[in-house]
Amino acid sequence: MIRVILPQHLRTLARVDGEVSLEVQELPTQRTVLDALEASYPVLRGTIRDHGTAKRRDFIRFFACGQDITLDPVDDPLPNEVAAGAEPFRVVAAMAGG
Amino acid sequence: MSGVRLLVGTRKGAFVLTSEGTRDGWNVEGPLFAGWEIYHLNASPADPDRVYASQSTGWHGQVMQRSDDGGKTWEPVGNEFTYDGVPGTHQWYDGTQHPWEFARVWHLEPSLTDPDTVFAGVEDAALFRSVDGGQTWQELSGLRDHPTGAQWQPGAGGLCLHTILIHPDDPQRMFVAISAAGAFRTDDGGETWRPINRGLRSGELPDEDREVGHCVHRIAMNPSRPDVLFMQKHWDVMRSDDAGESWHEVSGNLPSDFGFPIAVHPHEPDTVYVVPIKSDSEHVPPDGKLRVYRSRTGGNEWEALTDGLPQEHCYVNVLRDAMSVDDLDPGGVYFGTTGGQVYASPDGGDSWTAIVHDLPAVLSVEAQTLP
């Protein structure tokens, strides 16, 4: 089970409290976790990654185990702690805007 | 008893303001979608409980919302806006070519007859249509594919399609306006379009008769006389008596002919409202006085409406989508400011009251007359 923590606006949009738990059948990577997230919560499509290209939106970052993994290749395995559910995969809205 | 529902979009959420037909007391609901920019909400003329909203942030992009109970509850609908074919390029601020990129939905215009059909004007400028209540969106690409498309250049607010008018008697005819490309008309339901900018004069353009490149801020019509159009341009208030074939200036005695919104009285097609702003460099009312100007002669002769509006130290703006009229008798006029006030006049502009004082900056106001 993969644990995902969403930023506030996306928790509201997806109507979830706290963490989201996802079954990810494949090797957990940024791509497979986000695919599973969007499959479970279709309303999040286009809000983290662009439609079509699946390109990360500019002001979205990804953290795991205290590290910024935003720029890691999207098909790299996530840390073992995330894969084991011991640590969450965090989707972070970057500090920007007013 | 009839009533009015105001759909108010702001920088930090949406608000729904409702009143009985007397319009002397208002109920304020909100914020809805707190923290999100709500560029526009609009209701279906065919089903007053069907309301669409454009919700966005820089972080998470575009979300679309739909209500089937007059704004009490909402459900997200489709947010995928994909340009038809290979999008190509338009002109950028520096004159180079720039790829067409979707940014947000500026304006929503539901069909006059079908609650499931709604048009969306977007940035970068294009017109989309949904025929399934907002679940999916298809571009009417004949507009963006116009041969002048590569010459379209963004205004300071972006290359936005912000005005959509549907002809009340001929659904094949629509008008749209784009900053800073100009006004366009279709006579075949959106398949093909042509610029309708003859007579516009934009001092920044060396070629006075240029087909596109005019910064149209807003167009309005009275449905009883749909071939007469009124336009607030970057500078100049303009009028067309032939469905946009030609325009002539009607700025007359306005203290400034720069501004953003323009509206036409619901029952008096020659009564027009604008909110003059000092200049393109200073988007504030002249002399710190917030004044709506009304013409009862279809332009040229304007009177200041000040009763109930601040007449000193006022430095707010009124954005292009932030003025609206209801259909009651006497006709009501409404507008919202970047300072968060929403003003209402139940008597056609003679007197004004602030319904709310301290909302986030108001982006849009739509007045919906309830049965």
HADDOCK unambig.tbl for C-alpha pairs under 7 A between the chains (distance, minus, plus):
assign (segid A and resid 43 and name CA) (segid B and resid 76 and name CA) 6.74 0.50 0.50
assign (segid A and resid 47 and name CA) (segid B and resid 60 and name CA) 4.21 0.50 0.50
assign (segid A and resid 47 and name CA) (segid B and resid 61 and name CA) 5.73 0.50 0.50
assign (segid A and resid 48 and name CA) (segid B and resid 60 and name CA) 6.10 0.50 0.50
assign (segid A and resid 51 and name CA) (segid B and resid 80 and name CA) 6.50 0.50 0.50
assign (segid A and resid 59 and name CA) (segid B and resid 59 and name CA) 5.07 0.50 0.50
assign (segid A and resid 60 and name CA) (segid B and resid 59 and name CA) 6.45 0.50 0.50
assign (segid A and resid 93 and name CA) (segid B and resid 59 and name CA) 6.25 0.50 0.50
